[in-house]
Amino acid sequence: MRNYSKYQTGFVNQGTVYCNAASSATAIPSLDKADFLKLQNGRATSRQTDVDMQSLSTGSNMKEKTLGLMLSDSRGVAVAGIEGEPVTLTEPVTEAIAAAFAAWLLDKKKVDASRRLKISIGHDSRISAHMLQEAVSRGITGAGLDVVQYGLASTPAMFNSTLTEHEAFLCPVDGVIMITASHLPYNRNGFKFFTYAGGLGKPYIKDILERAADIYSNFRAEGYSDKKASASVRKVDYMAVYTSDLVKAVRKAAGSRTACYSLIVIIFYEEKPLEGFHIIVDAGNGAGGFFAAKVLEPLSAITSGSQFLKPDGMFPNHTPNPEDKAAMKAITQAVLDNKADLGVIFDTDVDRSAAVDSTGCEFNQNRLNCFNVCHCARGRTTIVTDSATSDGLTSFIEKKLGGKHHRFKRGYKNVIDEAICLNSVGEESHLAIETSGHGALKENHWLDDGAYLMASGRNDGSKVLTDLVEGLEEPAVAVEPRLKINQSHPDLKGGPFRDYGEAVLKHLENSIASDPELQKAPVNYEGVRVSGFRGWFLLRPSLHDPVLPLNIEISSKPKFSKYFFVFKSKADLQTSQNNQLIDHNLISRGNGFGCKLVQFYRYEKR
Ligand SMILES: O=P(O)(O)OC[C@H]1O[C@H](O)[C@H](O)[C@@H](O)[C@@H]1O
């Protein structure tokens, strides 16, 4: 029996739990708090506020409150074999993190001893999923909580299990651990944590990782054994509940008719809203294969020609990522080859999606946002998007739909929390979207569920999505070179890359102030956004990486040369003959580009 009470601030006795008796203890390497904190993913925002965790213990609904947190999860390397990427998510590390989450949850929930808390565990298709699932289960049961394993699942479904009322399926659960590293390579993995209040933000992840470091050092002191988790682990096919609820929600969204019999009113929902539609699904061998047989087919869509539905954690066909060019090419080809009406593609854990229409036109990034805006019944309200969205999207939302565009920050949790925040101060918002493919609707509990977005789009009968987004001004050139900051570059003087990135941005901002041809965006929440030369650009720090992504959009090609000159030459950005204006690979290999970019900009303007 492990005793984790010392890792809780207000320990609640959850009963005696027997597990993992260290019959044959293994020696494990020494790790400290700093090592655990390196597993945190995500960057704090200036708007960060504290979640009202009080409501977790009182049970009050806090979905409408301001969460003010940004995306954050825990990620590491789970599989050996890639040079320079040592394994950081070992079984003992994972078990310690899960136990720490359990201890954190016990603290926040403050339940009495008679109620045992339940945590559901799901995973995507990665090859390390089962090993990590067992270690997570051991950590949770060792802390005296129950585990419900869902197996292969999507991240939105996992969050949903905190909301579903279904005793037979052991729902709702008190907490969730989703084992996923989204679209990252096969050797990585990680954890997303949820309560019914949503995904845990950075301060809580930090708290959990610090507790995990203490638990881990206790493993070292007492001896670690990876014996099977105790009997308080049950398995449930929760995806069956989730998909049937999704089908019901789509039927409801598709419309209804009401019949009155005496005093009884019966509502009939549209049973076959997708009848006659041929939709191809590309799950990229991630967790999204269920969407064809369990969601689209019950809604009467034809799904023949769908591809890569079988989970395969080596992702042999393409990266499961709607932002990836090869992935978009694969789904486009499948739609054209099968003469389908629509193609839908997901990332590994199905919180992001993109579409392709029958003409082969891709709907990702700004066009996807536009598509989502059109499909949101409340397009006339405020639409929150990330910072990299185009000026064309603003005109579309404001001029064509009569809504308001609130361009905020990158990060799905940032846009969702901002939309929740706007509602709480009286500004109506129903949709929060990101060019990465995340999108969340108020009607769906602000859950960024790629499957829900794709299945619930309101359709006016048109099979060509380009008709829908008519009026969206599209740029002649749109590129996103990602300028890598070389962390060992002498300019950093050994300091953090984030500080260096911020200094580069400040420098750029100052240079722009003295240039009459460029206008700084009057309202901007991150990085430096500038208009001029019939276009705009945004330079901002990446949420995760030592990189400054640079989005450039220009409405007509001739003007681009000037911009291009600004970012060219000594910064080593290259043209190629065939209109591929910037070679992304070359850029990502570069050293200290951010700085050179700014210096060269200033040189050009003198
Ligand atoms: O800041 P970047 O490096 O462009 O990455 C930002 C992206 O990271 C992840 O993929 C998140 O899921 C997205 O919500 C976010 O937009």
The ligand as a MOL file (V3000), in Angstrom:
LIG
                    3D

  0  0  0     0  0            999 V3000
M  V30 BEGIN CTAB
M  V30 COUNTS 16 16 0 0 0
M  V30 BEGIN ATOM
M  V30 1 O 2.6140 28.7280 -31.1020 0
M  V30 2 P 2.7450 27.5860 -32.0670 0
M  V30 3 O 4.0820 26.9520 -32.0500 0
M  V30 4 O 2.3230 28.0070 -33.4460 0
M  V30 5 O 1.7820 26.4220 -31.6050 0
M  V30 6 C 0.4970 26.7010 -31.1930 0
M  V30 7 C -0.4230 25.5130 -31.1950 0
M  V30 8 O 0.0690 24.5100 -30.3620 0
M  V30 9 C -0.7620 23.3700 -30.2210 0
M  V30 10 O -0.8180 22.7000 -31.4030 0
M  V30 11 C -2.1340 23.7470 -29.7430 0
M  V30 12 O -2.9740 22.6290 -29.8010 0
M  V30 13 C -2.7220 24.8490 -30.5420 0
M  V30 14 O -3.8830 25.2880 -29.8930 0
M  V30 15 C -1.7570 25.9740 -30.7080 0
M  V30 16 O -2.2270 26.9040 -31.5810 0
M  V30 END ATOM
M  V30 BEGIN BOND
M  V30 1 2 1 2
M  V30 2 1 2 3
M  V30 3 1 2 4
M  V30 4 1 2 5
M  V30 5 1 5 6
M  V30 6 1 6 7
M  V30 7 1 7 8
M  V30 8 1 7 15
M  V30 9 1 8 9
M  V30 10 1 9 10
M  V30 11 1 9 11
M  V30 12 1 11 12
M  V30 13 1 11 13
M  V30 14 1 13 14
M  V30 15 1 13 15
M  V30 16 1 15 16
M  V30 END BOND
M  V30 END CTAB
M  END
